[in-house]
Amino acid sequence: MTIRIRRWHLELYRRALHITRGPHPDCPTCAGHGGIEVHANGWPETELCDCWDPAPTVRIPLWFRRTESVPF
């Protein structure tokens, strides 16, 4: 289940909430798409815009596993 609030993406996956920031919707360079199309060697390629870094993700666990103690 994914919820999008402007440039924030909230995803509920396996008992944790993953929060990711997307590209800036008002960016003048990429117009909120996150990538710029560049033609190199006759082939179109896509480069990431400076307004977005897809790597950082925050993971918030919603509940923890119970750990059982050893009986002896």
N, C-alpha and C positions, 0 to 999 in steps of 0.2 A: 504494500500500500504506500503510495507516494503522494505527498502534499506539496504543492508549490506555492510559495508566498513571495511574489516578486522575484528576487534573485536567490532566494533560499529554497533548498530542496530538503524536505523532511521525509525519511523513509523508515518505516517500521519493519524490521527484519530480524528474525530469530531472537526474540526477547531483548532487543536493543533498538534504540532510536539513533539513526545515522543522520547527521546534519552536514550538508554540503552547500557551499556558496557557488552560485553559477556566475555567468558573465553579466556585466553591468548592462541593464536594458537601455540606458541612454548613452552608450559609448559612441562617439562620433566615428571611430575607426571601423568597428565591426557591426554596428547597429544592433548590438545585443545578441549576436549569434555565437560569439566566442572565438571565431576563426576568420582568417583573412585568406582569400584565394590568391595564390601567387603562381604565375606561369613560369616554370623553369624547365629548360630543355624541351620545350614543346608540349609538356604535360602539365596539367593544372595540379597544384599541390595546395594543401591547407596548412597554414601556420597559426599557432595560438596567438590571440591578441594579448596585449599587456594588461588588460583589465581583468583577466581571468587566469587562475591557477587551479586546475582540476584536482590536484593531488590532495590538499588537506581536507580531511573528513573528521568530524567529531563523533565519537561513539559513546552513547550514554546507556548503560545497562538499566533495564527497567526493574528487574528483580534478580537476585543472586541465587545460585544453586545452593542447596543445603549440603553441607559436608557432614558426613557421619564419622563419629570418632571410633577409633579402634577399641573393641571391648576389653582388651587386655594390655 
